[in-house]
Amino acid sequence: MANKSDLKVFIIRRESECGECGAELGKGSFITLDKNKGALCLSCVDMDHLWFLPSGSAAMTRRAKKYSGLAAVVLQWARARKRYERQGILVEKAAIEKAEKECLADSEQRERRRQREAIKREEIDDKFVKEFAARIRENYPGCPSGREQTIAEHACSKYSGRVGRTQSAKEFSGKAIELAVIAHIRHTETNYDELLMQGFDRFDARQAVENEVSSILEKWESDK
């Protein structure tokens, strides 16, 4: 199961929608639960940059969680047992990669990585991601090289509830692209994730890093 102190994410069995942004959430989507708003997509709770690491290897799970600045336990309701059961964790991609390197001698872990990457490739619409990345580069010419691809892949993964799956993103609206870039900056260029792990409310944490995010965003726009 999960410790009381763990951040918790749930896998839904039925289609739903986010109680904050209204995004459609397909069966199998990851959500958090809010007592007032109900299901919230990962984008709205600022966990959309995290990657899913399934249960199966205690060593991988332990190491990935240790190296990730932000982590959450993933649970799903088991009808037969009438309880939530742990399915894995959400952690930063870099944490998974570091843990995999330490477990590289284990052939089972190598196979797990191959399967996970194959699933990820199937989830991403390459053509759409490339266009989304191109729009990011166009709007934010000061963005570090290669970041546009990283941002686009995170934003456009299927069933994630991320901004790249919304209708406005499919039309490549400037606002959708801006939201994706802001989310990336918040998680990678500030101590936002650290504040969440310390127990800060996400709105308070966002406010704490708002000036830093705005400054970096302006810098990335500066070459326009």
C-alpha positions as CSV (number, residue, x, y, z in Angstrom):
1,M,0.0,0.0,0.0
2,A,1.3,3.5,0.7
3,N,2.5,5.5,3.7
4,K,0.3,8.3,5.0
5,S,3.0,10.8,4.1
6,D,3.2,9.6,0.4
7,L,1.7,11.7,-2.4
8,K,-1.0,9.5,-4.0
9,V,-2.1,9.2,-7.6
10,F,-5.0,6.9,-8.8
11,I,-5.6,5.0,-12.0
12,I,-9.2,5.4,-13.1
13,R,-11.3,2.6,-14.5
14,R,-14.0,4.9,-16.2
15,E,-13.8,7.9,-18.4
16,S,-14.0,11.2,-16.4
17,E,-13.0,14.8,-16.6
18,C,-10.8,17.1,-14.6
19,G,-12.7,19.0,-11.9
20,E,-10.4,22.0,-12.4
21,C,-9.6,22.4,-16.1
22,G,-12.4,20.2,-17.6
23,A,-9.9,18.0,-19.6
24,E,-11.3,14.7,-20.7
25,L,-9.7,11.8,-18.8
26,G,-9.8,8.4,-20.6
27,K,-9.9,5.1,-18.9
28,G,-6.5,4.3,-17.4
29,S,-5.7,8.0,-16.8
30,F,-3.7,9.1,-13.7
31,I,-5.5,11.5,-11.4
32,T,-5.4,12.9,-7.9
33,L,-8.5,13.3,-5.7
34,D,-9.6,16.7,-4.2
35,K,-12.3,16.7,-1.6
36,N,-14.0,19.7,-3.2
37,K,-13.2,19.3,-6.9
38,G,-13.1,15.5,-7.3
39,A,-10.7,14.1,-9.9
40,L,-7.9,16.4,-11.0
41,C,-5.6,15.7,-13.9
42,L,-1.8,15.5,-13.4
43,S,-1.3,18.8,-15.3
44,C,-3.5,20.7,-12.8
45,V,-1.6,19.3,-9.8
46,D,1.8,19.8,-11.4
47,M,2.8,16.2,-11.7
48,D,2.5,15.8,-15.5
49,H,6.3,15.7,-15.9
50,L,6.6,12.5,-13.9
51,W,7.0,9.1,-15.5
52,F,5.3,5.9,-14.4
53,L,7.6,3.1,-13.0
54,P,5.5,-0.1,-12.5
55,S,5.9,-2.3,-9.5
56,G,8.0,-5.4,-9.9
57,S,11.5,-4.5,-8.8
58,A,12.0,-3.3,-5.2
59,A,15.5,-2.2,-6.1
60,M,14.4,-0.1,-9.0
61,T,11.5,1.5,-7.0
62,R,13.7,2.3,-4.0
63,R,16.5,3.8,-6.1
64,A,14.2,5.8,-8.4
65,K,12.2,7.3,-5.5
66,K,15.5,8.2,-3.7
67,Y,16.8,10.1,-6.7
68,S,13.5,11.9,-7.6
69,G,12.8,15.3,-6.2
70,L,9.1,14.7,-6.5
71,A,7.4,11.3,-6.3
72,A,4.0,9.8,-5.9
73,V,2.6,6.3,-5.2
74,V,0.2,5.0,-7.9
75,L,-2.9,3.1,-6.7
76,Q,-5.8,1.3,-8.4
77,W,-9.0,-0.1,-7.0
78,A,-9.1,-3.9,-6.9
79,R,-12.8,-5.0,-7.2
80,A,-12.1,-8.5,-6.1
81,R,-10.2,-7.5,-2.9
82,K,-12.2,-4.3,-2.4
83,R,-9.2,-2.2,-1.7
84,Y,-6.6,0.0,-3.4
85,E,-3.5,-1.8,-4.5
86,R,-0.2,-0.3,-5.4
87,Q,0.7,-0.3,-9.1
88,G,4.0,1.6,-9.0
89,I,5.3,5.1,-8.6
90,L,5.6,8.3,-10.5
91,V,9.0,9.8,-10.5
92,E,11.2,12.0,-12.6
93,K,12.7,10.6,-15.8
94,A,16.2,11.3,-14.7
95,A,15.7,9.3,-11.5
96,I,14.5,6.3,-13.5
97,E,17.5,6.5,-15.8
98,K,19.9,6.7,-12.8
99,A,18.3,3.8,-11.1
100,E,18.4,1.8,-14.3
101,K,22.1,2.4,-14.7
102,E,22.6,1.0,-11.2
103,C,20.5,-2.1,-12.0
104,L,22.0,-2.6,-15.5
105,A,23.5,-5.9,-14.7
106,D,20.1,-7.3,-14.1
107,S,18.7,-8.6,-17.4
108,E,15.1,-8.4,-16.1
109,Q,15.6,-4.6,-15.6
110,R,17.0,-4.3,-19.1
111,E,13.9,-6.0,-20.5
112,R,11.6,-3.7,-18.3
113,R,13.3,-0.7,-19.7
114,R,12.9,-1.9,-23.3
115,Q,9.2,-2.5,-22.7
116,R,8.6,0.8,-21.0
117,E,10.3,2.7,-23.8
118,A,8.3,0.8,-26.5
119,I,5.1,1.7,-24.7
120,K,6.1,5.3,-24.5
121,R,6.9,5.5,-28.2
122,E,3.5,4.1,-29.0
123,E,1.8,6.7,-26.9
124,I,3.4,9.7,-28.6
125,D,2.2,10.9,-31.9
126,D,5.5,11.8,-33.5
127,K,4.1,14.1,-36.1
128,F,2.1,16.1,-33.6
129,V,5.0,16.3,-31.1
130,K,7.4,17.5,-33.8
131,E,4.9,20.3,-34.8
132,F,4.3,21.2,-31.1
133,A,8.1,21.4,-30.6
134,A,8.5,23.5,-33.7
135,R,5.9,26.0,-32.3
136,I,7.7,26.1,-29.0
137,R,11.0,26.9,-30.8
138,E,9.2,29.6,-32.8
139,N,7.6,31.3,-29.8
140,Y,10.6,30.8,-27.4
141,P,13.8,31.1,-29.5
142,G,15.9,31.5,-26.4
143,C,14.8,28.1,-25.1
144,P,17.9,25.9,-24.6
145,S,18.6,23.6,-27.5
146,G,16.6,20.3,-27.3
147,R,14.3,21.5,-24.6
148,E,11.4,22.1,-27.1
149,Q,11.4,18.3,-27.9
150,T,11.4,17.4,-24.2
151,I,8.6,19.8,-23.4
152,A,6.5,18.6,-26.4
153,E,6.9,14.9,-25.5
154,H,5.8,15.6,-21.9
155,A,2.9,17.8,-23.0
156,C,1.5,15.5,-25.7
157,S,1.5,12.0,-24.1
158,K,-1.8,10.3,-24.6
159,Y,-4.3,10.0,-21.7
160,S,-2.1,12.0,-19.4
161,G,-4.4,15.0,-19.1
162,R,-1.5,17.2,-20.0
163,V,-2.0,20.5,-21.8
164,G,-0.7,19.1,-25.1
165,R,-3.8,16.8,-25.3
166,T,-6.3,19.6,-25.1
167,Q,-8.2,21.0,-28.1
168,S,-6.4,24.3,-27.9
169,A,-3.0,22.5,-28.1
170,K,-4.2,20.5,-31.1
171,E,-4.8,23.8,-32.8
172,F,-1.4,25.0,-31.6
173,S,-2.7,28.0,-29.7
174,G,-0.1,30.3,-28.1
175,K,-1.7,29.9,-24.7
176,A,-1.4,26.1,-24.7
177,I,2.2,26.3,-25.8
178,E,2.9,28.9,-23.1
179,L,1.4,26.7,-20.4
180,A,3.5,23.7,-21.4
181,V,6.7,25.8,-21.3
182,I,5.8,27.4,-18.0
183,A,5.2,23.9,-16.5
184,H,8.6,22.7,-17.7
185,I,10.3,25.8,-16.3
186,R,8.6,25.4,-13.0
187,H,9.7,21.8,-12.5
188,T,13.2,22.0,-14.0
189,E,14.5,25.6,-13.3
190,T,13.1,26.3,-9.8
191,N,12.7,24.6,-6.4
192,Y,9.0,24.1,-7.0
193,D,9.1,20.3,-6.6
194,E,11.1,20.6,-3.4
195,L,8.4,22.9,-2.0
196,L,5.7,20.3,-2.9
197,M,7.6,17.6,-1.1
198,Q,7.9,19.8,1.9
199,G,4.1,19.9,2.1
200,F,3.5,23.3,0.4
201,D,0.0,23.8,-1.2
202,R,0.6,23.8,-5.0
203,F,-0.9,27.3,-5.3
204,D,1.4,28.7,-2.5
205,A,4.4,26.9,-4.2
206,R,3.5,28.3,-7.6
207,Q,3.3,31.8,-6.1
208,A,6.7,31.3,-4.4
209,V,8.4,30.6,-7.7
210,E,6.3,32.9,-9.9
211,N,8.8,35.6,-10.3
212,E,11.6,33.2,-11.2
213,V,9.4,31.5,-13.7
214,S,8.4,34.8,-15.3
215,S,12.1,35.9,-15.5
216,I,13.1,32.7,-17.3
217,L,10.1,32.8,-19.6
218,E,11.0,36.4,-20.6
219,K,14.6,35.4,-21.3
220,W,13.5,32.5,-23.5
221,E,11.3,34.9,-25.4
222,S,14.0,37.5,-25.7
223,D,15.3,36.5,-29.2
224,K,11.9,36.9,-30.8
